[in-house]
Amino acid sequence: MLHWSGSTAEIRDHPRASMTDIFTKTKRSQIMGRIRGKDTKLELRVRRALHRAGFRYRLHVRKLPGSPDIVLPKHKAVIFINGCFWHGHVCRGGKLPKTRRKFWKQKIERNRERDKENDKKLKVLGWRSMTLWECERDEVKVIRKVSRFLGR
């Protein structure tokens, strides 16, 4: 087995290399572990923009279904900031990988189902929810969208 260790990759030479992951299990685990669920670049930009616009909020309230990214108690509203790939958004970033399509399709469909379940649970509890997507990068448009959602 040829094993190469570099600063960005560990690659294995394997007869089925085109069908398997090019990283060792340890390296893949490290890569996947660095994917952030909180404090993503987009989330930080949205939070700064909301604060500048005068909105006050709480973060990742675990007592609410789905642990929303931003909770605005005064408005009884929550905002989820979703990654296009992980939540199956219909945009350039939401495309399925070319390998292990069945696995990824099932995983992403389950994420979408969970998102719908959480929205329903929040509604039953009297909370309104909205979703911002990773591909929505225009700060002015995002604030306008949130302001409309909050009735401001």
NUKEDREN-835192 format. One record per atom (N, C-alpha, C, O): x, y, z. Coordinates in steps of 0.1 Angstrom, whole numbers, plus 5000, padded with zeros to 4 digits. Last residue first. Example, Ala and Ser with C-alpha at 12.3 -4.5 7.8 and 13.67 -1.06 7.14 Angstrom:
BEGIN
512849785071513749895071512950005079513450115080513249435078512349555078513249675078514249675085
# end
This chain:
BEGIN
459054445104459654575107459854655094460354765095458354175104457354285104457854415107457054505113460053975102459854025115458754135116458354175127460153955074459753835082459353885096458353825101461254205067459954165063459354055071458154055075463854165079462954275084461454245080460554265088464853955063464553935077463654035083462754005091464954085038464153965040463853935054462653905058466854295045465454325040464554205042463354225046469054135051468454215061467054255057466054255066469454025025469153935037468554015048467553965054470054245010468854165007468454075018467254055021472354325022471254415022469954335019468954365026474154105018473754145031472454235031471654215040474153844997473953994996473354035010472154015013474153574998475253645003475153795003475953865009472853284999472253415000473353505006473453515019473853035001474153104988473553244988473853324979473052935026474452965024474653055011475553135011469853075033470652975027472053035025472253155023467553095060468453165051469453065046469852965053464253035069465552975066466253075057465753115046462153105097462553125084463953065082464653035091459253065119460653035115460853075100459953075092457553145149457653155134459153125130460053165138456052965176457253035170457153035155456652945148454152815188453952955187455053035181455053155181454452545189454852615201454652765200454952845209453752485163452852435174453152515187452252545195456052585151454752645148453752605159453052695164457952395159458052535163456752605162456352685170456952165146457052175161457152315166456452355176457352245119456052215125455952225140455052285146460152265119459252385116457852365121457352455127460952005124461252105134460352235131459952295141459951875101459451835114459651945124458851985132461652005082460152025081459551985095458652055099464151905090463852055090462352075090461952165097463751635086463951685100463751835100463151885110463651635058462451585066462551645080461551685086466251715052465151805048463851765056463051845060467751505063467951635068466751725065466251805073466751305045466451295060466651425067465851465075467851395022466451385023466051375038465051435042470551355028470051495026468551495027467951595032470751075030471151165041470551305040469951355050469850995004469150955016469451045028468551085035471951114989470451144986469651114999468851195003474150984998474051125000472551174998472051255006473650714991473950745004473650895007472950935016473450744963472350694970472450724985471550774991475950844955474750924953473650874962472950954968478750784955477850744967476550824967476050864977479851054935480050924941479050904953478651004959479051304928478951204918479251064923478850964917476951484952478251444947478051334936477051264936474251704943474751574949476151544944476351574932474052054948474151934940474751814947475551834956473852304960473052194965473152064957472251974959475152514949475752444960475052324965475552254974473252604930474552544925475252464937475852364934470152494943471052604938472352524934472352404934467952404963468052394948468852514943468252614939469352244992468852364985468952354970469952294965469952035010469352004997468752124990467652114984471452065033469952075034469252065021468052095020474052045026473551965037472051965038471551865043474352245005474552105003473852015013473151925009473752495018472952445006473152295004472152225000473352525052474252505041473452445030472652355032471152765068471452625063472452625052472552715043470152905095471052935084471652805079472452745086467052985108467952885105468852925094468352975084465553185132466153185119467153075118468053055127462453255148463753185148464253195133463453195124460453455170460853405157462253345157463053385166459253635188458853495188459153435175458353365168460353885191459453865179458953725178458153685169461853845213460953955213459953945202458753985203463653635206462453615215461453725215460253695216465053515181464653655184463353645193462253645188467753315175466453315181466153465185466953525192469653135151469353265157467853265162466953235155469652865147470952935147470753075154471553115162467652635167467852735157469152815159469552845170467252345174468352435179468652545169469752545163465152175168466152205157467252295162468152325154463052315192463252215181464252265171464052365165464652465220463752475208464052365198465152335197466652435237465352395242464252405231463152355232468952535226468752395225467352345230466952235227469552805207468752765218468352615217467452585209471552945191471452805193470752755205471352685213471553275206472053175197471853035201471952995212469253555206470053455213470553355202469953345191469153915197468853765196469653685205470553725212468054215184468754145195468254005195467053975192468454445158467854325162468754265174469954265173469754665146469054685159468354565164467654575174471454635126470154685122469254695135468054735134473654525138473754665133472354725130472154845132472554275142472954355154473054505150472454595156472354185116471154195124471454285136470554365139475054185108474154265101472854285110472354395110476153985126476654125126475654225120475354325125474653765117474453815131474953955132474354035139475553735090474153765093473953825107473153915109478253675095477853795088476453835090476153955092477953435109478553555116478253685109477953785115476853275089476053305102476653425109475953505114478853265070477553335067476853365080476253475081480853135085481153265080479753345077479653455081479452975114479952965100480153115095479653205102478652905140479553015137480253005124481453035122478252555137477952685143479052785139480152745136479152355123477752355124477252485130476152525129481952305101481352375112479752375112479152385101484152055096482952115090482152175102481752105111486051915109486252055107485152125101485152255100485351645107485251715120485451865119485051935128485951585081484551605084484351675097483451745099488751575084488151665075486751695079486351805079489051365103489551495106488951605097488551705102487951155088487351195101487751335105486951415109489851135068488451175064487751225077486951325076492051045083492051185076490651225073490351345075491050795091491450895101491451035095490951125101490650665067489550685076489850795086488950875089492450835040492350735050491150765059490650875059491050945009491650965022491450845031490550765029489550874987491050884985491750914998492950914999487050624988487550754993489050764991489750664993486550424959486650454973487150594976487550664967486550404932485350374938485350404953484250414959489150444923488150524917486750514924485950594923490550244938490650384941489550474935489150564942490649964939489350024937489350174940488350234944493349914946492849874933491449934929491249954918494950214960494050094962493550054948493250134940496750424977496750354964496050224966496550134974495650704996495950564995495950514981495050554973496751005010496150934998496550794999497750755001496051275029496651145030496051055019494751035020496551625027495951505023496751385027497951385028497851855035496451865032495751735028494551725028500451795040499751885049498251895047497451925056500751445036501051585032500251665042499451625050501751125031501151215041501651355037502851375036500950835014501550965013500951055023499651065024501450505007500850595017501650725017502850735019500750214990501450344990500750434999499550454998500949885000500050005000500950125000501750145009
# end
